[in-house]
């Protein structure tokens, strides 16, 4: 759950939250949706080396891959070991993605979706990750304000192309900000 941890650390740093919240939250979602992630070497058996005493010295040398994902040799050659993702990890990442995207207001459940169906869509790994979700009609004002005012983003074409928001979400929030 490293993407969630990184997002929490980012959100705690209040100096940059306004300008980067949209970007950081989308990056977290992208990492949770990925079929693979890098992992630090396991030092649970090693108690004497410098890396075991100072965990910041560990190498990011292992890759965890979903069972249905075909990792290319070019991708895996940088890692010492490739692990198959446990079903519990895949389920947890799916649940975290779906809860996070709804709670952050990027997506909403389709109207008329029953509670049982929502739970089934969240658990069923054969279904699309975004099954039963539609993009929210508008995003949080602070998220959009940060994106619009950020010097690297600040225009509709870049923000939509980067997948940070849809055309409609951008226009609605830009109009709201101008009215303020």
KOLTI-945303 format. One record per residue: x, y, z of N, C-alpha, C, O in turn; residue in three letters; residue number from 1. Coordinates in Angstrom, 2 decimals, decimal comma. Example, Ala and Ser with C-alpha at 12.3 -4.5 7.8 and 13.67 -1.06 7.14 Angstrom:
2
<r <13,19 -5,69 7,80> <12,30 -4,50 7,80> <13,20 -3,30 7,80> <14,24 -3,32 8,46> ALA 1> <r <12,85 -2,25 7,08> <13,67 -1,06 7,14> <12,90 0,03 7,87> <13,41 1,14 8,04> SER 2> 
***
This chain:
180
<r <0,83 -1,18 0,00> <0,00 0,00 0,00> <0,88 1,25 0,00> <0,49 2,30 0,53> UNK 1> <r <2,04 1,13 -0,59> <2,98 2,23 -0,67> <2,39 3,48 -1,33> <2,65 4,59 -0,86> UNK 2> <r <1,59 3,36 -2,42> <1,02 4,58 -3,01> <0,16 5,37 -2,02> <0,21 6,60 -1,99> UNK 3> <r <-0,62 4,68 -1,21> <-1,44 5,38 -0,22> <-0,57 6,05 0,83> <-0,86 7,17 1,25> UNK 4> <r <0,48 5,37 1,26> <1,39 5,93 2,25> <2,03 7,20 1,70> <2,12 8,21 2,40> UNK 5> <r <2,49 7,15 0,46> <3,12 8,32 -0,15> <2,13 9,48 -0,26> <2,50 10,64 -0,06> UNK 6> <r <0,88 9,17 -0,59> <-0,12 10,24 -0,69> <-0,39 10,85 0,68> <-0,54 12,07 0,79> UNK 7> <r <-0,45 10,03 1,71> <-0,68 10,55 3,06> <0,47 11,45 3,48> <0,24 12,52 4,05> UNK 8> <r <1,71 11,03 3,20> <2,86 11,88 3,54> <2,82 13,19 2,76> <3,12 14,25 3,31> UNK 9> <r <2,44 13,11 1,49> <2,31 14,32 0,69> <1,26 15,26 1,28> <1,49 16,46 1,41> UNK 10> <r <0,10 14,71 1,64> <-1,00 15,52 2,16> <-0,64 16,17 3,50> <-1,17 17,22 3,84> UNK 11> <r <0,26 15,54 4,25> <0,67 16,11 5,53> <1,58 17,32 5,34> <1,72 18,15 6,24> UNK 12> <r <2,21 17,41 4,18> <3,07 18,56 3,88> <2,19 19,66 3,29> <2,03 19,73 2,08> UNK 13> <r <1,64 20,51 4,13> <0,63 21,48 3,71> <1,17 22,60 2,84> <0,39 23,38 2,29> UNK 14> <r <2,48 22,70 2,70> <3,04 23,78 1,88> <2,72 23,61 0,40> <2,56 24,60 -0,32> UNK 15> <r <2,61 22,38 -0,06> <2,42 22,14 -1,49> <1,07 21,56 -1,85> <0,79 21,32 -3,03> UNK 16> <r <0,23 21,32 -0,88> <-0,99 20,56 -1,13> <-1,92 21,25 -2,15> <-2,54 20,56 -2,96> UNK 17> <r <-2,03 22,56 -2,13> <-2,97 23,24 -3,02> <-2,58 23,06 -4,48> <-3,45 22,81 -5,32> UNK 18> <r <-1,32 23,18 -4,80> <-0,91 23,12 -6,20> <-0,77 21,71 -6,74> <-0,86 21,50 -7,95> UNK 19> <r <-0,54 20,75 -5,88> <-0,22 19,42 -6,37> <-1,22 18,33 -5,99> <-1,00 17,17 -6,34> UNK 20> <r <-2,29 18,65 -5,29> <-3,21 17,60 -4,82> <-3,82 16,82 -5,97> <-3,90 15,59 -5,90> UNK 21> <r <-4,24 17,49 -7,01> <-4,85 16,81 -8,15> <-3,86 15,83 -8,77> <-4,20 14,68 -9,03> UNK 22> <r <-2,66 16,29 -9,01> <-1,63 15,46 -9,62> <-1,26 14,28 -8,72> <-1,24 13,14 -9,19> UNK 23> <r <-0,97 14,54 -7,45> <-0,54 13,48 -6,53> <-1,64 12,43 -6,32> <-1,35 11,24 -6,25> UNK 24> <r <-2,87 12,87 -6,21> <-3,95 11,90 -6,01> <-4,14 11,04 -7,26> <-4,40 9,84 -7,14> UNK 25> <r <-4,02 11,62 -8,44> <-4,12 10,82 -9,67> <-2,95 9,85 -9,79> <-3,13 8,72 -10,26> UNK 26> <r <-1,75 10,27 -9,38> <-0,60 9,37 -9,42> <-0,79 8,19 -8,46> <-0,44 7,06 -8,79> UNK 27> <r <-1,35 8,46 -7,30> <-1,63 7,40 -6,34> <-2,62 6,39 -6,94> <-2,41 5,18 -6,83> UNK 28> <r <-3,66 6,89 -7,57> <-4,65 6,00 -8,20> <-4,02 5,18 -9,32> <-4,33 4,00 -9,47> UNK 29> <r <-3,15 5,81 -10,10> <-2,49 5,10 -11,19> <-1,61 3,96 -10,65> <-1,58 2,87 -11,22> UNK 30> <r <-0,91 4,22 -9,56> <-0,06 3,18 -8,96> <-0,92 2,03 -8,40> <-0,55 0,86 -8,53> UNK 31> <r <-2,05 2,36 -7,80> <-2,92 1,32 -7,26> <-3,55 0,48 -8,38> <-3,82 -0,70 -8,18> UNK 32> <r <-3,77 1,07 -9,52> <-4,40 0,37 -10,64> <-3,40 -0,48 -11,44> <-3,81 -1,33 -12,23> UNK 33> <r <-2,12 -0,26 -11,24> <-1,10 -0,99 -12,00> <-1,11 -2,47 -11,63> <-1,47 -2,84 -10,51> UNK 34> <r <-0,70 -3,30 -12,57> <-0,67 -4,75 -12,36> <0,67 -5,20 -11,79> <0,93 -6,40 -11,71> UNK 35> <r <1,51 -4,27 -11,40> <2,81 -4,61 -10,85> <3,28 -3,47 -9,95> <2,79 -2,34 -10,05> UNK 36> <r <4,24 -3,77 -9,08> <4,88 -2,73 -8,29> <6,23 -3,23 -7,80> <6,40 -4,42 -7,55> UNK 37> <r <7,20 -2,32 -7,67> <8,51 -2,72 -7,15> <8,45 -2,89 -5,64> <7,59 -2,31 -4,97> UNK 38> <r <9,36 -3,69 -5,10> <9,37 -3,97 -3,67> <10,82 -3,99 -3,18> <11,73 -4,40 -3,90> UNK 39> <r <11,01 -3,55 -1,95> <12,34 -3,58 -1,36> <12,72 -5,01 -1,02> <11,86 -5,87 -0,79> UNK 40> <r <14,02 -5,27 -0,98> <14,50 -6,61 -0,63> <14,06 -6,97 0,78> <13,92 -6,11 1,65> UNK 41> <r <13,84 -8,25 1,00> <13,39 -8,76 2,30> <14,59 -8,95 3,21> <15,49 -9,74 2,90> UNK 42> <r <14,61 -8,25 4,31> <15,71 -8,36 5,26> <15,28 -8,99 6,59> <15,96 -8,82 7,60> UNK 43> <r <14,17 -9,70 6,58> <13,66 -10,25 7,83> <14,60 -11,29 8,44> <14,62 -11,44 9,67> UNK 44> <r <15,36 -12,01 7,64> <16,29 -13,02 8,16> <17,64 -12,41 8,52> <18,39 -12,98 9,32> UNK 45> <r <17,95 -11,27 7,94> <19,25 -10,63 8,15> <19,15 -9,63 9,31> <18,36 -8,69 9,24> UNK 46> <r <19,91 -9,84 10,33> <19,86 -8,92 11,48> <21,19 -8,23 11,74> <21,28 -7,38 12,63> UNK 47> <r <22,22 -8,57 10,98> <23,55 -8,04 11,28> <24,06 -7,02 10,27> <24,89 -6,18 10,63> UNK 48> <r <23,61 -7,06 9,06> <24,17 -6,15 8,04> <23,74 -4,71 8,28> <22,81 -4,43 9,03> UNK 49> <r <24,45 -3,81 7,63> <24,14 -2,38 7,75> <22,76 -2,07 7,19> <22,05 -1,20 7,70> UNK 50> <r <22,37 -2,79 6,12> <21,05 -2,57 5,52> <19,94 -2,97 6,46> <18,86 -2,37 6,44> UNK 51> <r <20,17 -3,98 7,30> <19,15 -4,42 8,26> <19,00 -3,41 9,39> <17,91 -3,25 9,95> UNK 52> <r <20,08 -2,74 9,73> <20,03 -1,76 10,81> <19,52 -0,41 10,33> <18,88 0,32 11,08> UNK 53> <r <19,80 -0,08 9,07> <19,34 1,17 8,48> <18,53 0,83 7,23> <19,10 0,61 6,16> UNK 54> <r <17,22 0,78 7,36> <16,36 0,31 6,27> <16,39 1,22 5,05> <15,95 0,81 3,98> UNK 55> <r <16,88 2,45 5,19> <16,96 3,33 4,02> <18,03 2,87 3,04> <18,08 3,35 1,91> UNK 56> <r <18,89 1,95 3,46> <19,94 1,43 2,58> <19,47 0,24 1,74> <20,21 -0,24 0,89> UNK 57> <r <18,23 -0,23 1,98> <17,71 -1,37 1,21> <17,60 -1,02 -0,27> <17,44 0,15 -0,64> UNK 58> <r <17,70 -2,05 -1,10> <17,58 -1,86 -2,54> <16,14 -2,16 -2,97> <15,48 -3,05 -2,43> UNK 59> <r <15,66 -1,41 -3,94> <14,36 -1,65 -4,55> <14,60 -2,63 -5,70> <14,65 -2,23 -6,87> UNK 60> <r <14,77 -3,92 -5,36> <15,27 -4,88 -6,34> <14,33 -6,05 -6,64> <14,74 -7,02 -7,27> UNK 61> <r <13,09 -5,96 -6,19> <12,15 -7,05 -6,45> <10,89 -6,48 -7,07> <10,50 -5,34 -6,81> UNK 62> <r <10,26 -7,29 -7,90> <9,06 -6,86 -8,60> <7,92 -7,83 -8,28> <8,10 -9,05 -8,31> UNK 63> <r <6,76 -7,27 -7,97> <5,57 -8,07 -7,71> <4,62 -7,86 -8,88> <4,28 -6,72 -9,21> UNK 64> <r <4,21 -8,95 -9,52> <3,42 -8,87 -10,75> <2,12 -9,65 -10,57> <2,11 -10,74 -10,00> UNK 65> <r <1,02 -9,09 -11,07> <-0,28 -9,77 -11,03> <-0,19 -11,01 -11,91> <0,50 -11,01 -12,93> UNK 66> <r <-0,90 -12,08 -11,51> <-0,82 -13,37 -12,22> <-1,22 -13,27 -13,69> <-0,71 -14,05 -14,50> UNK 67> <r <-2,09 -12,35 -14,05> <-2,55 -12,22 -15,44> <-1,71 -11,25 -16,26> <-1,94 -11,08 -17,46> UNK 68> <r <-0,74 -10,62 -15,64> <0,07 -9,61 -16,33> <1,31 -10,27 -16,92> <2,05 -10,96 -16,22> UNK 69> <r <1,55 -10,05 -18,18> <2,72 -10,61 -18,84> <3,84 -9,57 -18,80> <3,87 -8,64 -19,61> UNK 70> <r <4,75 -9,74 -17,87> <5,87 -8,81 -17,73> <6,91 -9,12 -18,80> <7,28 -10,28 -18,99> UNK 71> <r <7,38 -8,10 -19,48> <8,38 -8,27 -20,52> <9,76 -8,39 -19,89> <10,00 -7,90 -18,78> UNK 72> <r <10,67 -9,05 -20,60> <12,04 -9,22 -20,10> <12,70 -7,88 -19,84> <13,44 -7,72 -18,87> UNK 73> <r <12,44 -6,92 -20,71> <13,04 -5,59 -20,57> <12,63 -4,96 -19,23> <13,40 -4,24 -18,61> UNK 74> <r <11,41 -5,25 -18,81> <10,89 -4,69 -17,56> <11,48 -5,40 -16,34> <11,77 -4,76 -15,33> UNK 75> <r <11,67 -6,70 -16,42> <12,10 -7,48 -15,27> <13,62 -7,56 -15,11> <14,09 -7,99 -14,06> UNK 76> <r <14,38 -7,17 -16,12> <15,83 -7,35 -16,04> <16,50 -6,49 -14,96> <17,60 -6,81 -14,52> UNK 77> <r <15,84 -5,43 -14,53> <16,41 -4,58 -13,49> <16,19 -5,12 -12,08> <16,70 -4,56 -11,11> UNK 78> <r <15,44 -6,20 -11,96> <15,08 -6,74 -10,66> <15,73 -8,10 -10,44> <15,85 -8,90 -11,37> UNK 79> <r <16,15 -8,36 -9,20> <16,77 -9,64 -8,87> <15,76 -10,77 -8,82> <16,08 -11,91 -9,17> UNK 80> <r <14,53 -10,46 -8,38> <13,53 -11,49 -8,24> <12,16 -10,94 -8,63> <11,85 -9,78 -8,37> UNK 81> <r <11,35 -11,79 -9,27> <9,99 -11,42 -9,65> <9,03 -12,34 -8,91> <9,14 -13,57 -8,99> UNK 82> <r <8,09 -11,75 -8,19> <7,12 -12,51 -7,41> <5,74 -12,40 -8,05> <5,42 -11,40 -8,68> UNK 83> <r <4,94 -13,46 -7,89> <3,54 -13,38 -8,31> <2,74 -12,75 -7,18> <2,90 -13,12 -6,01> UNK 84> <r <1,89 -11,81 -7,52> <1,09 -11,10 -6,52> <0,10 -12,05 -5,86> <-0,62 -12,78 -6,53> UNK 85> <r <0,09 -12,04 -4,54> <-0,87 -12,85 -3,81> <-2,28 -12,35 -4,06> <-2,48 -11,14 -4,24> UNK 86> <r <-3,28 -13,23 -4,09> <-4,66 -12,79 -4,32> <-5,12 -11,75 -3,29> <-5,90 -10,85 -3,62> UNK 87> <r <-4,66 -11,87 -2,07> <-5,05 -10,91 -1,02> <-4,52 -9,51 -1,33> <-5,20 -8,52 -1,08> UNK 88> <r <-3,31 -9,45 -1,87> <-2,72 -8,15 -2,23> <-3,49 -7,55 -3,40> <-3,81 -6,36 -3,38> UNK 89> <r <-3,79 -8,36 -4,41> <-4,54 -7,87 -5,58> <-5,92 -7,35 -5,15> <-6,36 -6,30 -5,61> UNK 90> <r <-6,59 -8,08 -4,27> <-7,91 -7,68 -3,79> <-7,82 -6,38 -2,98> <-8,66 -5,50 -3,13> UNK 91> <r <-6,81 -6,27 -2,13> <-6,64 -5,07 -1,31> <-6,35 -3,85 -2,18> <-6,89 -2,77 -1,93> UNK 92> <r <-5,52 -4,01 -3,19> <-5,21 -2,89 -4,09> <-6,47 -2,47 -4,86> <-6,72 -1,27 -5,05> UNK 93> <r <-7,26 -3,44 -5,28> <-8,51 -3,14 -6,00> <-9,47 -2,39 -5,09> <-10,05 -1,38 -5,49> UNK 94> <r <-9,64 -2,87 -3,88> <-10,52 -2,22 -2,91> <-10,04 -0,80 -2,61> <-10,83 0,14 -2,59> UNK 95> <r <-8,74 -0,65 -2,38> <-8,19 0,67 -2,08> <-8,41 1,64 -3,25> <-8,78 2,79 -3,04> UNK 96> <r <-8,19 1,17 -4,48> <-8,39 2,01 -5,66> <-9,84 2,49 -5,74> <-10,10 3,68 -5,89> UNK 97> <r <-10,77 1,56 -5,64> <-12,19 1,90 -5,80> <-12,67 2,82 -4,69> <-13,43 3,76 -4,95> UNK 98> <r <-12,26 2,57 -3,45> <-12,67 3,44 -2,34> <-12,04 4,82 -2,48> <-12,71 5,84 -2,28> UNK 99> <r <-10,77 4,85 -2,83> <-10,03 6,10 -2,94> <-10,60 6,99 -4,04> <-10,76 8,20 -3,85> UNK 100> <r <-10,91 6,40 -5,20> <-11,39 7,20 -6,33> <-12,77 7,80 -6,04> <-13,08 8,90 -6,50> UNK 101> <r <-13,59 7,07 -5,29> <-14,92 7,58 -4,93> <-14,80 8,62 -3,83> <-15,43 9,68 -3,90> UNK 102> <r <-14,01 8,34 -2,80> <-13,89 9,27 -1,68> <-13,21 10,58 -2,05> <-13,51 11,62 -1,47> UNK 103> <r <-12,31 10,53 -3,02> <-11,67 11,77 -3,48> <-12,57 12,54 -4,43> <-12,28 13,69 -4,78> UNK 104> <r <-13,66 11,93 -4,86> <-14,61 12,63 -5,72> <-14,29 12,58 -7,19> <-14,86 13,35 -7,96> UNK 105> <r <-13,39 11,70 -7,63> <-13,07 11,59 -9,05> <-14,14 10,80 -9,79> <-14,38 11,05 -10,98> UNK 106> <r <-14,77 9,86 -9,12> <-15,81 9,04 -9,73> <-16,96 8,86 -8,75> <-16,81 9,03 -7,54> UNK 107> <r <-18,11 8,52 -9,31> <-19,29 8,20 -8,50> <-19,81 6,86 -8,97> <-19,57 6,45 -10,10> UNK 108> <r <-20,52 6,17 -8,09> <-21,18 4,93 -8,50> <-22,32 5,29 -9,44> <-22,98 6,31 -9,27> UNK 109> <r <-22,55 4,43 -10,43> <-23,66 4,65 -11,35> <-24,97 4,74 -10,56> <-25,15 4,03 -9,57> UNK 110> <r <-25,86 5,61 -11,01> <-27,15 5,74 -10,34> <-27,90 4,42 -10,41> <-27,85 3,73 -11,43> UNK 111> <r <-28,55 4,07 -9,37> <-29,33 2,84 -9,34> <-28,54 1,60 -9,00> <-29,10 0,50 -8,97> UNK 112> <r <-27,25 1,74 -8,75> <-26,45 0,58 -8,37> <-26,74 0,22 -6,93> <-26,63 1,05 -6,03> UNK 113> <r <-27,11 -1,02 -6,72> <-27,43 -1,47 -5,37> <-26,16 -1,72 -4,57> <-25,09 -1,93 -5,13> UNK 114> <r <-26,30 -1,68 -3,25> <-25,16 -1,88 -2,36> <-24,49 -3,23 -2,61> <-23,26 -3,31 -2,63> UNK 115> <r <-25,28 -4,28 -2,81> <-24,72 -5,61 -3,05> <-23,91 -5,63 -4,35> <-22,86 -6,27 -4,42> UNK 116> <r <-24,41 -4,92 -5,39> <-23,70 -4,86 -6,66> <-22,38 -4,10 -6,53> <-21,38 -4,49 -7,12> UNK 117> <r <-22,39 -3,03 -5,75> <-21,16 -2,26 -5,51> <-20,10 -3,14 -4,87> <-18,94 -3,14 -5,28> UNK 118> <r <-20,53 -3,91 -3,86> <-19,59 -4,80 -3,17> <-19,08 -5,89 -4,11> <-17,90 -6,22 -4,08> UNK 119> <r <-19,96 -6,44 -4,93> <-19,57 -7,49 -5,88> <-18,58 -6,95 -6,90> <-17,60 -7,62 -7,24> UNK 120> <r <-18,82 -5,74 -7,41> <-17,91 -5,14 -8,38> <-16,55 -4,83 -7,77> <-15,53 -4,89 -8,45> UNK 121> <r <-16,55 -4,51 -6,49> <-15,29 -4,21 -5,82> <-14,47 -5,47 -5,62> <-13,24 -5,43 -5,75> UNK 122> <r <-15,11 -6,58 -5,31> <-14,40 -7,83 -5,00> <-14,03 -8,62 -6,25> <-12,96 -9,22 -6,31> UNK 123> <r <-14,91 -8,64 -7,26> <-14,73 -9,47 -8,45> <-13,56 -8,98 -9,30> <-13,65 -7,93 -9,93> UNK 124> <r <-12,47 -9,73 -9,30> <-11,27 -9,33 -10,04> <-11,40 -9,51 -11,55> <-10,60 -8,96 -12,31> UNK 125> <r <-12,41 -10,26 -11,98> <-12,61 -10,45 -13,42> <-13,27 -9,24 -14,06> <-13,19 -9,05 -15,27> UNK 126> <r <-13,92 -8,42 -13,25> <-14,57 -7,22 -13,76> <-13,54 -6,11 -13,94> <-12,50 -6,09 -13,29> UNK 127> <r <-13,87 -5,18 -14,82> <-13,02 -4,01 -15,02> <-12,88 -3,25 -13,71> <-13,82 -3,21 -12,91> UNK 128> <r <-11,73 -2,66 -13,48> <-11,47 -1,94 -12,23> <-12,45 -0,80 -12,02> <-12,81 -0,49 -10,88> UNK 129> <r <-12,89 -0,17 -13,09> <-13,82 0,95 -12,99> <-15,28 0,54 -13,26> <-16,12 1,40 -13,52> UNK 130> <r <-15,57 -0,74 -13,18> <-16,94 -1,22 -13,42> <-17,90 -0,58 -12,43> <-17,65 -0,58 -11,22> UNK 131> <r <-18,99 -0,03 -12,95> <-20,00 0,58 -12,09> <-19,66 1,99 -11,64> <-20,41 2,58 -10,86> UNK 132> <r <-18,54 2,53 -12,10> <-18,14 3,90 -11,74> <-18,20 4,79 -12,97> <-17,87 4,37 -14,07> UNK 133> <r <-18,62 6,02 -12,77> <-18,59 7,02 -13,84> <-17,81 8,22 -13,34> <-17,83 8,52 -12,14> UNK 134> <r <-17,13 8,93 -14,23> <-16,40 10,13 -13,79> <-17,37 11,12 -13,15> <-18,48 11,31 -13,63> UNK 135> <r <-16,93 11,75 -12,07> <-17,77 12,74 -11,39> <-18,03 13,90 -12,33> <-17,19 14,24 -13,17> UNK 136> <r <-19,20 14,52 -12,19> <-19,54 15,64 -13,07> <-18,64 16,84 -12,81> <-18,36 17,61 -13,73> UNK 137> <r <-18,18 17,02 -11,57> <-17,24 18,10 -11,28> <-16,31 17,65 -10,15> <-16,65 16,75 -9,38> UNK 138> <r <-15,17 18,27 -10,09> <-14,18 17,94 -9,07> <-14,16 19,00 -7,98> <-14,70 20,10 -8,14> UNK 139> <r <-13,55 18,66 -6,87> <-13,38 19,56 -5,75> <-12,71 20,86 -6,20> <-11,77 20,83 -6,99> UNK 140> <r <-13,20 21,99 -5,71> <-12,69 23,30 -6,11> <-11,19 23,42 -5,83> <-10,45 23,92 -6,68> UNK 141> <r <-10,74 22,98 -4,67> <-9,33 23,11 -4,33> <-8,44 22,29 -5,25> <-7,36 22,73 -5,63> UNK 142> <r <-8,88 21,09 -5,60> <-8,09 20,27 -6,52> <-7,93 20,98 -7,86> <-6,83 21,07 -8,40> UNK 143> <r <-9,04 21,47 -8,38> <-9,00 22,13 -9,69> <-8,26 23,45 -9,64> <-7,52 23,79 -10,57> UNK 144> <r <-8,43 24,21 -8,58> <-7,75 25,49 -8,46> <-6,24 25,27 -8,50> <-5,52 25,98 -9,19> UNK 145> <r <-5,77 24,27 -7,74> <-4,34 23,98 -7,75> <-3,84 23,61 -9,13> <-2,77 24,05 -9,54> UNK 146> <r <-4,60 22,80 -9,85> <-4,21 22,41 -11,20> <-4,24 23,57 -12,18> <-3,34 23,72 -13,00> UNK 147> <r <-5,27 24,39 -12,10> <-5,40 25,53 -13,02> <-4,29 26,56 -12,79> <-3,77 27,14 -13,74> UNK 148> <r <-3,93 26,78 -11,52> <-2,91 27,78 -11,20> <-1,49 27,25 -11,26> <-0,54 28,03 -11,23> UNK 149> <r <-1,34 25,93 -11,36> <0,01 25,35 -11,39> <0,69 25,72 -12,71> <0,09 25,57 -13,77> UNK 150> <r <1,93 26,20 -12,66> <2,60 26,66 -13,89> <2,82 25,58 -14,95> <2,91 25,91 -16,13> UNK 151> <r <2,92 24,33 -14,57> <3,14 23,28 -15,57> <1,84 22,73 -16,15> <1,87 22,12 -17,22> UNK 152> <r <0,73 22,94 -15,49> <-0,53 22,39 -15,98> <-1,39 23,50 -16,58> <-1,53 23,58 -17,80> UNK 153> <r <-1,94 24,31 -15,78> <-2,74 25,51 -16,00> <-3,54 25,67 -17,29> <-4,09 26,75 -17,50> UNK 154> <r <-3,64 24,70 -18,15> <-4,57 24,84 -19,26> <-5,31 23,53 -19,52> <-4,83 22,44 -19,20> UNK 155> <r <-6,48 23,67 -20,10> <-7,39 22,53 -20,27> <-6,76 21,40 -21,08> <-6,89 20,23 -20,73> UNK 156> <r <-6,10 21,75 -22,15> <-5,53 20,73 -23,03> <-4,54 19,84 -22,27> <-4,59 18,62 -22,40> UNK 157> <r <-3,64 20,44 -21,48> <-2,66 19,66 -20,74> <-3,30 18,83 -19,64> <-2,94 17,67 -19,45> UNK 158> <r <-4,25 19,40 -18,93> <-4,87 18,70 -17,80> <-5,70 17,51 -18,28> <-5,68 16,45 -17,65> UNK 159> <r <-6,43 17,67 -19,37> <-7,25 16,58 -19,91> <-6,34 15,51 -20,51> <-6,58 14,31 -20,31> UNK 160> <r <-5,30 15,92 -21,25> <-4,38 14,96 -21,87> <-3,65 14,14 -20,81> <-3,35 12,96 -21,03> UNK 161> <r <-3,35 14,74 -19,67> <-2,65 14,03 -18,59> <-3,59 13,14 -17,80> <-3,15 12,37 -16,94> UNK 162> <r <-4,89 13,23 -18,07> <-5,86 12,39 -17,36> <-6,21 12,91 -15,98> <-6,75 12,18 -15,16> UNK 163> <r <-5,90 14,17 -15,72> <-6,20 14,74 -14,41> <-7,67 15,07 -14,24> <-8,20 15,05 -13,13> UNK 164> <r <-8,34 15,37 -15,34> <-9,77 15,68 -15,29> <-10,37 15,53 -16,68> <-9,64 15,34 -17,66> UNK 165> <r <-11,68 15,60 -16,77> <-12,35 15,55 -18,07> <-12,60 16,97 -18,54> <-12,43 17,92 -17,77> UNK 166> <r <-13,01 17,12 -19,79> <-13,36 18,45 -20,33> <-14,41 19,14 -19,48> <-14,27 20,30 -19,10> UNK 167> <r <-15,47 18,40 -19,18> <-16,58 18,97 -18,42> <-16,17 19,38 -17,01> <-16,59 20,43 -16,52> UNK 168> <r <-15,36 18,55 -16,36> <-14,90 18,87 -15,01> <-14,07 20,16 -15,02> <-14,22 21,01 -14,14> UNK 169> <r <-13,20 20,29 -16,02> <-12,37 21,49 -16,11> <-13,24 22,73 -16,30> <-13,08 23,73 -15,59> UNK 170> <r <-14,15 22,66 -17,26> <-14,98 23,83 -17,57> <-15,85 24,24 -16,38> <-15,96 25,43 -16,07> UNK 171> <r <-16,46 23,27 -15,70> <-17,31 23,59 -14,54> <-16,53 24,30 -13,45> <-16,99 25,32 -12,92> UNK 172> <r <-15,37 23,79 -13,11> <-14,59 24,40 -12,03> <-13,96 25,72 -12,44> <-13,84 26,63 -11,62> UNK 173> <r <-13,56 25,85 -13,68> <-12,99 27,12 -14,14> <-14,06 28,20 -14,05> <-13,79 29,31 -13,60> UNK 174> <r <-15,28 27,87 -14,47> <-16,39 28,81 -14,39> <-16,68 29,19 -12,93> <-16,90 30,36 -12,61> UNK 175> <r <-16,67 28,18 -12,04> <-16,89 28,45 -10,62> <-15,81 29,36 -10,05> <-16,10 30,27 -9,27> UNK 176> <r <-14,56 29,12 -10,44> <-13,47 29,96 -9,91> <-13,57 31,39 -10,43> <-13,27 32,33 -9,69> UNK 177> <r <-13,97 31,57 -11,67> <-14,11 32,92 -12,22> <-15,23 33,68 -11,52> <-15,11 34,88 -11,30> UNK 178> <r <-16,31 32,98 -11,17> <-17,44 33,61 -10,49> <-17,08 34,08 -9,08> <-17,69 35,01 -8,57> UNK 179> <r <-16,10 33,45 -8,46> <-15,71 33,82 -7,09> <-15,13 35,16 -7,09> <-14,74 35,67 -6,04> UNK 180> 
***
